[in-house]
């Protein structure tokens, strides 16, 4: 059962890293540049950020000791 709780905490940490920049930019009423309004550019940036965020989440999870 403890592993299940660790999994839930790990998912929460990963989602927080992935969603944080988008939430912050939305709250600040960030004006997107015209070149960024193109869908493919936003998708590429989102995929790159997701990879970086998952790496950071993994490092945070290891640092906190949420591993079996």
CHARMM-style PDB file with segment names, atoms N, HN, CA, C and O in Angstrom:
ATOM      1  N   UNK     1       0.815  -1.191   0.000  1.00  0.00      PROA
ATOM      2  CA  UNK     1       0.000   0.000   0.000  1.00  0.00      PROA
ATOM      3  C   UNK     1       0.866   1.265   0.000  1.00  0.00      PROA
ATOM      4  O   UNK     1       0.499   2.284  -0.585  1.00  0.00      PROA
ATOM      5  N   UNK     2       2.027   1.177   0.672  1.00  0.00      PROA
ATOM      6  HN  UNK     2       2.325   0.350   1.147  1.00  0.00      PROA
ATOM      7  CA  UNK     2       2.928   2.322   0.713  1.00  0.00      PROA
ATOM      8  C   UNK     2       3.439   2.669  -0.679  1.00  0.00      PROA
ATOM      9  O   UNK     2       3.608   3.845  -1.003  1.00  0.00      PROA
ATOM     10  N   UNK     3       3.687   1.651  -1.506  1.00  0.00      PROA
ATOM     11  HN  UNK     3       3.550   0.697  -1.243  1.00  0.00      PROA
ATOM     12  CA  UNK     3       4.139   1.914  -2.876  1.00  0.00      PROA
ATOM     13  C   UNK     3       3.095   2.678  -3.671  1.00  0.00      PROA
ATOM     14  O   UNK     3       3.434   3.520  -4.503  1.00  0.00      PROA
ATOM     15  N   UNK     4       1.831   2.386  -3.419  1.00  0.00      PROA
ATOM     16  HN  UNK     4       1.556   1.702  -2.743  1.00  0.00      PROA
ATOM     17  CA  UNK     4       0.751   3.088  -4.111  1.00  0.00      PROA
ATOM     18  C   UNK     4       0.754   4.570  -3.735  1.00  0.00      PROA
ATOM     19  O   UNK     4       0.575   5.429  -4.599  1.00  0.00      PROA
ATOM     20  N   UNK     5       0.954   4.870  -2.464  1.00  0.00      PROA
ATOM     21  HN  UNK     5       1.100   4.173  -1.763  1.00  0.00      PROA
ATOM     22  CA  UNK     5       1.008   6.266  -2.031  1.00  0.00      PROA
ATOM     23  C   UNK     5       2.211   6.975  -2.635  1.00  0.00      PROA
ATOM     24  O   UNK     5       2.113   8.136  -3.031  1.00  0.00      PROA
ATOM     25  N   UNK     6       3.345   6.285  -2.709  1.00  0.00      PROA
ATOM     26  HN  UNK     6       3.425   5.341  -2.387  1.00  0.00      PROA
ATOM     27  CA  UNK     6       4.518   6.871  -3.353  1.00  0.00      PROA
ATOM     28  C   UNK     6       4.243   7.160  -4.822  1.00  0.00      PROA
ATOM     29  O   UNK     6       4.676   8.188  -5.342  1.00  0.00      PROA
ATOM     30  N   UNK     7       3.530   6.269  -5.492  1.00  0.00      PROA
ATOM     31  HN  UNK     7       3.178   5.434  -5.070  1.00  0.00      PROA
ATOM     32  CA  UNK     7       3.186   6.487  -6.898  1.00  0.00      PROA
ATOM     33  C   UNK     7       2.310   7.715  -7.052  1.00  0.00      PROA
ATOM     34  O   UNK     7       2.529   8.512  -7.964  1.00  0.00      PROA
ATOM     35  N   UNK     8       1.331   7.885  -6.189  1.00  0.00      PROA
ATOM     36  HN  UNK     8       1.154   7.237  -5.448  1.00  0.00      PROA
ATOM     37  CA  UNK     8       0.453   9.056  -6.249  1.00  0.00      PROA
ATOM     38  C   UNK     8       1.246  10.334  -6.009  1.00  0.00      PROA
ATOM     39  O   UNK     8       1.040  11.329  -6.703  1.00  0.00      PROA
ATOM     40  N   UNK     9       2.152  10.318  -5.032  1.00  0.00      PROA
ATOM     41  HN  UNK     9       2.320   9.510  -4.468  1.00  0.00      PROA
ATOM     42  CA  UNK     9       3.000  11.485  -4.766  1.00  0.00      PROA
ATOM     43  C   UNK     9       3.905  11.769  -5.955  1.00  0.00      PROA
ATOM     44  O   UNK     9       4.082  12.928  -6.329  1.00  0.00      PROA
ATOM     45  N   UNK    10       4.477  10.738  -6.552  1.00  0.00      PROA
ATOM     46  HN  UNK    10       4.333   9.796  -6.248  1.00  0.00      PROA
ATOM     47  CA  UNK    10       5.347  10.907  -7.722  1.00  0.00      PROA
ATOM     48  C   UNK    10       4.587  11.510  -8.892  1.00  0.00      PROA
ATOM     49  O   UNK    10       5.107  12.394  -9.574  1.00  0.00      PROA
ATOM     50  N   UNK    11       3.384  11.057  -9.134  1.00  0.00      PROA
ATOM     51  HN  UNK    11       2.962  10.339  -8.580  1.00  0.00      PROA
ATOM     52  CA  UNK    11       2.570  11.608 -10.225  1.00  0.00      PROA
ATOM     53  C   UNK    11       2.244  13.067  -9.947  1.00  0.00      PROA
ATOM     54  O   UNK    11       2.282  13.895 -10.857  1.00  0.00      PROA
ATOM     55  N   UNK    12       1.929  13.385  -8.710  1.00  0.00      PROA
ATOM     56  HN  UNK    12       1.898  12.712  -7.971  1.00  0.00      PROA
ATOM     57  CA  UNK    12       1.638  14.777  -8.348  1.00  0.00      PROA
ATOM     58  C   UNK    12       2.829  15.686  -8.563  1.00  0.00      PROA
ATOM     59  O   UNK    12       2.676  16.800  -9.064  1.00  0.00      PROA
ATOM     60  N   UNK    13       4.022  15.224  -8.189  1.00  0.00      PROA
ATOM     61  HN  UNK    13       4.146  14.319  -7.782  1.00  0.00      PROA
ATOM     62  CA  UNK    13       5.235  16.019  -8.397  1.00  0.00      PROA
ATOM     63  C   UNK    13       5.492  16.222  -9.888  1.00  0.00      PROA
ATOM     64  O   UNK    13       5.813  17.332 -10.312  1.00  0.00      PROA
ATOM     65  N   UNK    14       5.357  15.169 -10.684  1.00  0.00      PROA
ATOM     66  HN  UNK    14       5.097  14.267 -10.340  1.00  0.00      PROA
ATOM     67  CA  UNK    14       5.593  15.281 -12.127  1.00  0.00      PROA
ATOM     68  C   UNK    14       4.585  16.235 -12.770  1.00  0.00      PROA
ATOM     69  O   UNK    14       4.968  17.068 -13.591  1.00  0.00      PROA
ATOM     70  N   UNK    15       3.321  16.127 -12.415  1.00  0.00      PROA
ATOM     71  HN  UNK    15       3.010  15.450 -11.748  1.00  0.00      PROA
ATOM     72  CA  UNK    15       2.313  17.030 -12.981  1.00  0.00      PROA
ATOM     73  C   UNK    15       2.553  18.476 -12.561  1.00  0.00      PROA
ATOM     74  O   UNK    15       2.311  19.398 -13.340  1.00  0.00      PROA
ATOM     75  N   UNK    16       3.023  18.675 -11.351  1.00  0.00      PROA
ATOM     76  HN  UNK    16       3.219  17.926 -10.718  1.00  0.00      PROA
ATOM     77  CA  UNK    16       3.314  20.035 -10.898  1.00  0.00      PROA
ATOM     78  C   UNK    16       4.443  20.655 -11.723  1.00  0.00      PROA
ATOM     79  O   UNK    16       4.367  21.820 -12.111  1.00  0.00      PROA
ATOM     80  N   UNK    17       5.490  19.870 -11.987  1.00  0.00      PROA
ATOM     81  HN  UNK    17       5.552  18.924 -11.671  1.00  0.00      PROA
ATOM     82  CA  UNK    17       6.586  20.379 -12.810  1.00  0.00      PROA
ATOM     83  C   UNK    17       6.134  20.659 -14.243  1.00  0.00      PROA
ATOM     84  O   UNK    17       6.554  21.649 -14.842  1.00  0.00      PROA
ATOM     85  N   UNK    18       5.294  19.808 -14.786  1.00  0.00      PROA
ATOM     86  HN  UNK    18       4.953  19.004 -14.299  1.00  0.00      PROA
ATOM     87  CA  UNK    18       4.854  19.979 -16.167  1.00  0.00      PROA
ATOM     88  C   UNK    18       3.920  21.179 -16.302  1.00  0.00      PROA
ATOM     89  O   UNK    18       4.048  21.956 -17.249  1.00  0.00      PROA
ATOM     90  N   UNK    19       2.986  21.338 -15.369  1.00  0.00      PROA
ATOM     91  HN  UNK    19       2.882  20.707 -14.601  1.00  0.00      PROA
ATOM     92  CA  UNK    19       1.948  22.359 -15.504  1.00  0.00      PROA
ATOM     93  C   UNK    19       2.353  23.723 -14.970  1.00  0.00      PROA
ATOM     94  O   UNK    19       1.750  24.725 -15.355  1.00  0.00      PROA
ATOM     95  N   UNK    20       3.344  23.800 -14.104  1.00  0.00      PROA
ATOM     96  HN  UNK    20       3.834  22.987 -13.791  1.00  0.00      PROA
ATOM     97  CA  UNK    20       3.680  25.059 -13.433  1.00  0.00      PROA
ATOM     98  C   UNK    20       3.928  26.234 -14.389  1.00  0.00      PROA
ATOM     99  O   UNK    20       3.345  27.297 -14.176  1.00  0.00      PROA
ATOM    100  N   UNK    21       4.756  26.101 -15.423  1.00  0.00      PROA
ATOM    101  HN  UNK    21       5.230  25.238 -15.596  1.00  0.00      PROA
ATOM    102  CA  UNK    21       4.993  27.271 -16.286  1.00  0.00      PROA
ATOM    103  C   UNK    21       3.739  27.741 -16.997  1.00  0.00      PROA
ATOM    104  O   UNK    21       3.531  28.944 -17.162  1.00  0.00      PROA
ATOM    105  N   UNK    22       2.904  26.806 -17.420  1.00  0.00      PROA
ATOM    106  HN  UNK    22       3.073  25.830 -17.286  1.00  0.00      PROA
ATOM    107  CA  UNK    22       1.689  27.194 -18.144  1.00  0.00      PROA
ATOM    108  C   UNK    22       0.709  27.894 -17.214  1.00  0.00      PROA
ATOM    109  O   UNK    22       0.043  28.847 -17.619  1.00  0.00      PROA
ATOM    110  N   UNK    23       0.616  27.436 -15.984  1.00  0.00      PROA
ATOM    111  HN  UNK    23       1.156  26.661 -15.655  1.00  0.00      PROA
ATOM    112  CA  UNK    23      -0.273  28.073 -15.007  1.00  0.00      PROA
ATOM    113  C   UNK    23       0.231  29.471 -14.665  1.00  0.00      PROA
ATOM    114  O   UNK    23      -0.556  30.414 -14.585  1.00  0.00      PROA
ATOM    115  N   UNK    24       1.532  29.606 -14.466  1.00  0.00      PROA
ATOM    116  HN  UNK    24       2.172  28.840 -14.531  1.00  0.00      PROA
ATOM    117  CA  UNK    24       2.108  30.912 -14.138  1.00  0.00      PROA
ATOM    118  C   UNK    24       1.900  31.894 -15.283  1.00  0.00      PROA
ATOM    119  O   UNK    24       1.501  33.036 -15.054  1.00  0.00      PROA
ATOM    120  N   UNK    25       2.166  31.461 -16.511  1.00  0.00      PROA
ATOM    121  HN  UNK    25       2.489  30.533 -16.697  1.00  0.00      PROA
ATOM    122  CA  UNK    25       1.983  32.358 -17.655  1.00  0.00      PROA
ATOM    123  C   UNK    25       0.519  32.744 -17.845  1.00  0.00      PROA
ATOM    124  O   UNK    25       0.228  33.868 -18.254  1.00  0.00      PROA
ATOM    125  N   UNK    26      -0.394  31.841 -17.559  1.00  0.00      PROA
ATOM    126  HN  UNK    26      -0.158  30.928 -17.227  1.00  0.00      PROA
ATOM    127  CA  UNK    26      -1.817  32.149 -17.668  1.00  0.00      PROA
ATOM    128  C   UNK    26      -2.230  33.164 -16.609  1.00  0.00      PROA
ATOM    129  O   UNK    26      -2.995  34.085 -16.896  1.00  0.00      PROA
ATOM    130  N   UNK    27      -1.734  33.002 -15.401  1.00  0.00      PROA
ATOM    131  HN  UNK    27      -1.113  32.254 -15.169  1.00  0.00      PROA
ATOM    132  CA  UNK    27      -2.073  33.924 -14.311  1.00  0.00      PROA
ATOM    133  C   UNK    27      -1.527  35.327 -14.565  1.00  0.00      PROA
ATOM    134  O   UNK    27      -2.134  36.309 -14.138  1.00  0.00      PROA
ATOM    135  N   UNK    28      -0.405  35.435 -15.243  1.00  0.00      PROA
ATOM    136  HN  UNK    28       0.089  34.637 -15.589  1.00  0.00      PROA
ATOM    137  CA  UNK    28       0.215  36.734 -15.521  1.00  0.00      PROA
ATOM    138  C   UNK    28      -0.339  37.401 -16.771  1.00  0.00      PROA
ATOM    139  O   UNK    28       0.130  38.470 -17.161  1.00  0.00      PROA
ATOM    140  N   UNK    29      -1.339  36.777 -17.406  1.00  0.00      PROA
ATOM    141  HN  UNK    29      -1.719  35.909 -17.088  1.00  0.00      PROA
ATOM    142  CA  UNK    29      -1.887  37.276 -18.673  1.00  0.00      PROA
ATOM    143  C   UNK    29      -0.785  37.513 -19.696  1.00  0.00      PROA
ATOM    144  O   UNK    29      -0.717  38.568 -20.328  1.00  0.00      PROA
ATOM    145  N   UNK    30       0.067  36.522 -19.845  1.00  0.00      PROA
ATOM    146  HN  UNK    30       0.012  35.666 -19.331  1.00  0.00      PROA
ATOM    147  CA  UNK    30       1.199  36.598 -20.766  1.00  0.00      PROA
ATOM    148  C   UNK    30       0.688  36.716 -22.191  1.00  0.00      PROA
ATOM    149  O   UNK    30      -0.151  35.927 -22.624  1.00  0.00      PROA
ATOM    150  N   UNK    31       1.191  37.693 -22.913  1.00  0.00      PROA
ATOM    151  HN  UNK    31       1.873  38.335 -22.561  1.00  0.00      PROA
ATOM    152  CA  UNK    31       0.815  37.883 -24.314  1.00  0.00      PROA
ATOM    153  C   UNK    31       1.758  37.052 -25.185  1.00  0.00      PROA
ATOM    154  O   UNK    31       2.961  37.310 -25.235  1.00  0.00      PROA
ATOM    155  N   UNK    32       1.196  36.054 -25.869  1.00  0.00      PROA
ATOM    156  HN  UNK    32       0.219  35.844 -25.828  1.00  0.00      PROA
ATOM    157  CA  UNK    32       2.009  35.178 -26.701  1.00  0.00      PROA
ATOM    158  C   UNK    32       2.479  35.924 -27.941  1.00  0.00      PROA
ATOM    159  O   UNK    32       1.691  36.633 -28.567  1.00  0.00      PROA
ATOM    160  N   UNK    33       3.753  35.775 -28.309  1.00  0.00      PROA
ATOM    161  HN  UNK    33       4.393  35.199 -27.801  1.00  0.00      PROA
ATOM    162  CA  UNK    33       4.224  36.382 -29.559  1.00  0.00      PROA
ATOM    163  C   UNK    33       3.513  35.742 -30.757  1.00  0.00      PROA
ATOM    164  O   UNK    33       3.010  34.622 -30.666  1.00  0.00      PROA
ATOM    165  N   UNK    34       3.480  36.462 -31.866  1.00  0.00      PROA
ATOM    166  HN  UNK    34       3.889  37.372 -31.940  1.00  0.00      PROA
ATOM    167  CA  UNK    34       2.777  35.967 -33.053  1.00  0.00      PROA
ATOM    168  C   UNK    34       3.372  34.653 -33.561  1.00  0.00      PROA
ATOM    169  O   UNK    34       2.634  33.764 -33.987  1.00  0.00      PROA
ATOM    170  N   UNK    35       4.712  34.522 -33.518  1.00  0.00      PROA
ATOM    171  HN  UNK    35       5.311  35.243 -33.172  1.00  0.00      PROA
ATOM    172  CA  UNK    35       5.322  33.296 -34.043  1.00  0.00      PROA
ATOM    173  C   UNK    35       5.028  32.098 -33.153  1.00  0.00      PROA
ATOM    174  O   UNK    35       5.093  30.956 -33.608  1.00  0.00      PROA
ATOM    175  N   UNK    36       4.702  32.352 -31.880  1.00  0.00      PROA
ATOM    176  HN  UNK    36       4.649  33.280 -31.512  1.00  0.00      PROA
ATOM    177  CA  UNK    36       4.427  31.264 -30.963  1.00  0.00      PROA
ATOM    178  C   UNK    36       2.971  30.808 -31.036  1.00  0.00      PROA
ATOM    179  O   UNK    36       2.627  29.742 -30.525  1.00  0.00      PROA
ATOM    180  N   UNK    37       2.117  31.609 -31.669  1.00  0.00      PROA
ATOM    181  HN  UNK    37       2.396  32.475 -32.084  1.00  0.00      PROA
ATOM    182  CA  UNK    37       0.706  31.245 -31.773  1.00  0.00      PROA
ATOM    183  C   UNK    37       0.484  30.116 -32.774  1.00  0.00      PROA
ATOM    184  O   UNK    37      -0.593  29.521 -32.820  1.00  0.00      PROA
ATOM    185  N   UNK    38       1.499  29.825 -33.569  1.00  0.00      PROA
ATOM    186  HN  UNK    38       2.374  30.308 -33.532  1.00  0.00      PROA
ATOM    187  CA  UNK    38       1.420  28.693 -34.482  1.00  0.00      PROA
ATOM    188  C   UNK    38       1.422  27.411 -33.656  1.00  0.00      PROA
ATOM    189  O   UNK    38       2.250  27.254 -32.759  1.00  0.00      PROA
ATOM    190  N   UNK    39       0.523  26.514 -33.945  1.00  0.00      PROA
ATOM    191  HN  UNK    39      -0.150  26.641 -34.674  1.00  0.00      PROA
ATOM    192  CA  UNK    39       0.333  25.321 -33.132  1.00  0.00      PROA
ATOM    193  C   UNK    39       1.540  24.416 -33.041  1.00  0.00      PROA
ATOM    194  O   UNK    39       1.821  23.879 -31.969  1.00  0.00      PROA
ATOM    195  N   UNK    40       2.269  24.228 -34.138  1.00  0.00      PROA
ATOM    196  HN  UNK    40       2.042  24.665 -35.008  1.00  0.00      PROA
ATOM    197  CA  UNK    40       3.376  23.273 -34.140  1.00  0.00      PROA
ATOM    198  C   UNK    40       4.513  23.756 -33.255  1.00  0.00      PROA
ATOM    199  O   UNK    40       5.174  22.948 -32.602  1.00  0.00      PROA
ATOM    200  N   UNK    41       4.751  25.060 -33.224  1.00  0.00      PROA
ATOM    201  HN  UNK    41       4.215  25.717 -33.754  1.00  0.00      PROA
ATOM    202  CA  UNK    41       5.812  25.601 -32.366  1.00  0.00      PROA
ATOM    203  C   UNK    41       5.462  25.362 -30.905  1.00  0.00      PROA
ATOM    204  O   UNK    41       6.325  24.982 -30.113  1.00  0.00      PROA
ATOM    205  N   UNK    42       4.214  25.581 -30.545  1.00  0.00      PROA
ATOM    206  HN  UNK    42       3.514  25.890 -31.188  1.00  0.00      PROA
ATOM    207  CA  UNK    42       3.777  25.369 -29.167  1.00  0.00      PROA
ATOM    208  C   UNK    42       3.865  23.899 -28.782  1.00  0.00      PROA
ATOM    209  O   UNK    42       4.232  23.572 -27.653  1.00  0.00      PROA
ATOM    210  N   UNK    43       3.531  23.015 -29.712  1.00  0.00      PROA
ATOM    211  HN  UNK    43       3.232  23.280 -30.629  1.00  0.00      PROA
ATOM    212  CA  UNK    43       3.628  21.575 -29.435  1.00  0.00      PROA
ATOM    213  C   UNK    43       5.080  21.171 -29.225  1.00  0.00      PROA
ATOM    214  O   UNK    43       5.378  20.403 -28.310  1.00  0.00      PROA
ATOM    215  N   UNK    44       5.982  21.668 -30.048  1.00  0.00      PROA
ATOM    216  HN  UNK    44       5.740  22.292 -30.792  1.00  0.00      PROA
ATOM    217  CA  UNK    44       7.405  21.343 -29.904  1.00  0.00      PROA
ATOM    218  C   UNK    44       7.929  21.838 -28.565  1.00  0.00      PROA
ATOM    219  O   UNK    44       8.636  21.108 -27.870  1.00  0.00      PROA
ATOM    220  N   UNK    45       7.591  23.074 -28.194  1.00  0.00      PROA
ATOM    221  HN  UNK    45       7.016  23.667 -28.759  1.00  0.00      PROA
ATOM    222  CA  UNK    45       8.032  23.603 -26.906  1.00  0.00      PROA
ATOM    223  C   UNK    45       7.428  22.824 -25.740  1.00  0.00      PROA
ATOM    224  O   UNK    45       8.103  22.596 -24.736  1.00  0.00      PROA
ATOM    225  N   UNK    46       6.185  22.419 -25.858  1.00  0.00      PROA
ATOM    226  HN  UNK    46       5.637  22.604 -26.673  1.00  0.00      PROA
ATOM    227  CA  UNK    46       5.530  21.653 -24.796  1.00  0.00      PROA
ATOM    228  C   UNK    46       6.198  20.292 -24.622  1.00  0.00      PROA
ATOM    229  O   UNK    46       6.379  19.835 -23.494  1.00  0.00      PROA
ATOM    230  N   UNK    47       6.564  19.642 -25.721  1.00  0.00      PROA
ATOM    231  HN  UNK    47       6.417  20.013 -26.638  1.00  0.00      PROA
ATOM    232  CA  UNK    47       7.221  18.330 -25.634  1.00  0.00      PROA
ATOM    233  C   UNK    47       8.610  18.468 -25.015  1.00  0.00      PROA
ATOM    234  O   UNK    47       9.004  17.650 -24.183  1.00  0.00      PROA
ATOM    235  N   UNK    48       9.346  19.491 -25.415  1.00  0.00      PROA
ATOM    236  HN  UNK    48       9.026  20.155 -26.091  1.00  0.00      PROA
ATOM    237  CA  UNK    48      10.677  19.713 -24.842  1.00  0.00      PROA
ATOM    238  C   UNK    48      10.562  19.995 -23.349  1.00  0.00      PROA
ATOM    239  O   UNK    48      11.305  19.428 -22.548  1.00  0.00      PROA
ATOM    240  N   UNK    49       9.622  20.879 -22.970  1.00  0.00      PROA
ATOM    241  HN  UNK    49       9.018  21.339 -23.621  1.00  0.00      PROA
ATOM    242  CA  UNK    49       9.459  21.190 -21.555  1.00  0.00      PROA
ATOM    243  C   UNK    49       9.020  19.965 -20.763  1.00  0.00      PROA
ATOM    244  O   UNK    49       9.467  19.777 -19.631  1.00  0.00      PROA
ATOM    245  N   UNK    50       8.160  19.131 -21.327  1.00  0.00      PROA
ATOM    246  HN  UNK    50       7.797  19.283 -22.246  1.00  0.00      PROA
ATOM    247  CA  UNK    50       7.717  17.932 -20.621  1.00  0.00      PROA
ATOM    248  C   UNK    50       8.894  17.011 -20.329  1.00  0.00      PROA
ATOM    249  O   UNK    50       8.972  16.443 -19.239  1.00  0.00      PROA
ATOM    250  N   UNK    51       9.804  16.853 -21.274  1.00  0.00      PROA
ATOM    251  HN  UNK    51       9.740  17.315 -22.159  1.00  0.00      PROA
ATOM    252  CA  UNK    51      10.996  16.045 -21.043  1.00  0.00      PROA
ATOM    253  C   UNK    51      11.857  16.609 -19.928  1.00  0.00      PROA
ATOM    254  O   UNK    51      12.317  15.867 -19.061  1.00  0.00      PROA
ATOM    255  N   UNK    52      12.077  17.912 -19.942  1.00  0.00      PROA
ATOM    256  HN  UNK    52      11.703  18.515 -20.647  1.00  0.00      PROA
ATOM    257  CA  UNK    52      12.871  18.554 -18.887  1.00  0.00      PROA
ATOM    258  C   UNK    52      12.163  18.426 -17.549  1.00  0.00      PROA
ATOM    259  O   UNK    52      12.800  18.139 -16.535  1.00  0.00      PROA
ATOM    260  N   UNK    53      10.850  18.635 -17.536  1.00  0.00      PROA
ATOM    261  HN  UNK    53      10.333  18.868 -18.360  1.00  0.00      PROA
ATOM    262  CA  UNK    53      10.084  18.571 -16.290  1.00  0.00      PROA
ATOM    263  C   UNK    53      10.093  17.161 -15.709  1.00  0.00      PROA
ATOM    264  O   UNK    53      10.181  16.993 -14.493  1.00  0.00      PROA
ATOM    265  N   UNK    54      10.003  16.152 -16.563  1.00  0.00      PROA
ATOM    266  HN  UNK    54       9.932  16.288 -17.552  1.00  0.00      PROA
ATOM    267  CA  UNK    54      10.057  14.779 -16.052  1.00  0.00      PROA
ATOM    268  C   UNK    54      11.421  14.456 -15.473  1.00  0.00      PROA
ATOM    269  O   UNK    54      11.515  13.741 -14.475  1.00  0.00      PROA
ATOM    270  N   UNK    55      12.474  14.968 -16.080  1.00  0.00      PROA
ATOM    271  HN  UNK    55      12.398  15.549 -16.891  1.00  0.00      PROA
ATOM    272  CA  UNK    55      13.816  14.783 -15.510  1.00  0.00      PROA
ATOM    273  C   UNK    55      13.906  15.455 -14.138  1.00  0.00      PROA
ATOM    274  O   UNK    55      14.395  14.854 -13.181  1.00  0.00      PROA
ATOM    275  N   UNK    56      13.434  16.701 -14.044  1.00  0.00      PROA
ATOM    276  HN  UNK    56      13.036  17.189 -14.821  1.00  0.00      PROA
ATOM    277  CA  UNK    56      13.477  17.415 -12.776  1.00  0.00      PROA
ATOM    278  C   UNK    56      12.614  16.726 -11.719  1.00  0.00      PROA
ATOM    279  O   UNK    56      12.993  16.663 -10.549  1.00  0.00      PROA
ATOM    280  N   UNK    57      11.464  16.214 -12.127  1.00  0.00      PROA
ATOM    281  HN  UNK    57      11.156  16.265 -13.077  1.00  0.00      PROA
ATOM    282  CA  UNK    57      10.599  15.490 -11.191  1.00  0.00      PROA
ATOM    283  C   UNK    57      11.283  14.221 -10.697  1.00  0.00      PROA
ATOM    284  O   UNK    57      11.198  13.892  -9.514  1.00  0.00      PROA
ATOM    285  N   UNK    58      11.956  13.512 -11.588  1.00  0.00      PROA
ATOM    286  HN  UNK    58      12.025  13.780 -12.550  1.00  0.00      PROA
ATOM    287  CA  UNK    58      12.679  12.305 -11.190  1.00  0.00      PROA
ATOM    288  C   UNK    58      13.774  12.636 -10.185  1.00  0.00      PROA
ATOM    289  O   UNK    58      13.942  11.931  -9.190  1.00  0.00      PROA
ATOM    290  N   UNK    59      14.512  13.697 -10.440  1.00  0.00      PROA
ATOM    291  HN  UNK    59      14.375  14.269 -11.249  1.00  0.00      PROA
ATOM    292  CA  UNK    59      15.563  14.093  -9.509  1.00  0.00      PROA
ATOM    293  C   UNK    59      14.982  14.505  -8.163  1.00  0.00      PROA
ATOM    294  O   UNK    59      15.565  14.204  -7.122  1.00  0.00      PROA
ATOM    295  N   UNK    60      13.849  15.183  -8.172  1.00  0.00      PROA
ATOM    296  HN  UNK    60      13.376  15.428  -9.018  1.00  0.00      PROA
ATOM    297  CA  UNK    60      13.201  15.589  -6.918  1.00  0.00      PROA
ATOM    298  C   UNK    60      12.712  14.368  -6.147  1.00  0.00      PROA
ATOM    299  O   UNK    60      12.869  14.299  -4.928  1.00  0.00      PROA
ATOM    300  N   UNK    61      12.130  13.420  -6.842  1.00  0.00      PROA
ATOM    301  HN  UNK    61      12.002  13.477  -7.833  1.00  0.00      PROA
ATOM    302  CA  UNK    61      11.629  12.204  -6.203  1.00  0.00      PROA
ATOM    303  C   UNK    61      12.783  11.422  -5.574  1.00  0.00      PROA
ATOM    304  O   UNK    61      12.656  10.920  -4.457  1.00  0.00      PROA
ATOM    305  N   UNK    62      13.894  11.318  -6.278  1.00  0.00      PROA
ATOM    306  HN  UNK    62      13.997  11.726  -7.185  1.00  0.00      PROA
ATOM    307  CA  UNK    62      15.064  10.631  -5.724  1.00  0.00      PROA
ATOM    308  C   UNK    62      15.625  11.381  -4.526  1.00  0.00      PROA
ATOM    309  O   UNK    62      16.027  10.773  -3.534  1.00  0.00      PROA
ATOM    310  N   UNK    63      15.650  12.719  -4.626  1.00  0.00      PROA
ATOM    311  HN  UNK    63      15.323  13.213  -5.432  1.00  0.00      PROA
ATOM    312  CA  UNK    63      16.173  13.540  -3.544  1.00  0.00      PROA
ATOM    313  C   UNK    63      15.310  13.411  -2.289  1.00  0.00      PROA
ATOM    314  O   UNK    63      15.834  13.366  -1.176  1.00  0.00      PROA
ATOM    315  N   UNK    64      13.984  13.350  -2.468  1.00  0.00      PROA
ATOM    316  HN  UNK    64      13.558  13.386  -3.372  1.00  0.00      PROA
ATOM    317  CA  UNK    64      13.066  13.222  -1.332  1.00  0.00      PROA
ATOM    318  C   UNK    64      13.025  11.784  -0.772  1.00  0.00      PROA
ATOM    319  O   UNK    64      12.572  11.565   0.351  1.00  0.00      PROA
ATOM    320  N   UNK    65      13.492  10.833  -1.550  1.00  0.00      PROA
ATOM    321  HN  UNK    65      13.860  11.011  -2.462  1.00  0.00      PROA
ATOM    322  CA  UNK    65      13.537   9.454  -1.085  1.00  0.00      PROA
ATOM    323  C   UNK    65      12.238   8.691  -1.265  1.00  0.00      PROA
ATOM    324  O   UNK    65      11.985   7.725  -0.546  1.00  0.00      PROA
ATOM    325  N   UNK    66      11.409   9.109  -2.214  1.00  0.00      PROA
ATOM    326  HN  UNK    66      11.614   9.894  -2.799  1.00  0.00      PROA
ATOM    327  CA  UNK    66      10.146   8.404  -2.476  1.00  0.00      PROA
ATOM    328  C   UNK    66      10.352   7.246  -3.445  1.00  0.00      PROA
ATOM    329  O   UNK    66       9.679   7.154  -4.471  1.00  0.00      PROA
ATOM    330  N   UNK    67      11.283   6.373  -3.109  1.00  0.00      PROA
ATOM    331  HN  UNK    67      11.829   6.448  -2.275  1.00  0.00      PROA
ATOM    332  CA  UNK    67      11.558   5.202  -3.924  1.00  0.00      PROA
ATOM    333  C   UNK    67      11.562   3.970  -3.023  1.00  0.00      PROA
ATOM    334  O   UNK    67      11.924   4.056  -1.849  1.00  0.00      PROA
ATOM    335  N   UNK    68      11.164   2.839  -3.566  1.00  0.00      PROA
ATOM    336  HN  UNK    68      10.870   2.769  -4.520  1.00  0.00      PROA
ATOM    337  CA  UNK    68      11.143   1.638  -2.732  1.00  0.00      PROA
ATOM    338  C   UNK    68      12.546   1.146  -2.400  1.00  0.00      PROA
ATOM    339  OT1 UNK    68      12.699   0.142  -1.704  1.00  0.00      PROA
TER     340      UNK     68
END
